[in-house]
Amino acid sequence: MIVIAGAIGGAVIGGMTAKRRKGNTADIAQYATGYGIAFALLGLIATIVIEKALV
């Protein structure tokens, strides 16, 4: 769940960042994808750390 929330949240933040910087549609899509992947990776790492801490 953390990974999915991170991916969606990252995509929203990335899209808003590109829009604030006056990017066109391709820029918005690229930022949303990049931020989504980065936040999903952070969510994956957080999930692994939490699982290891509980065991």
Helices and strands as residue ranges (DSSP letters): H 2-20, H 25-54
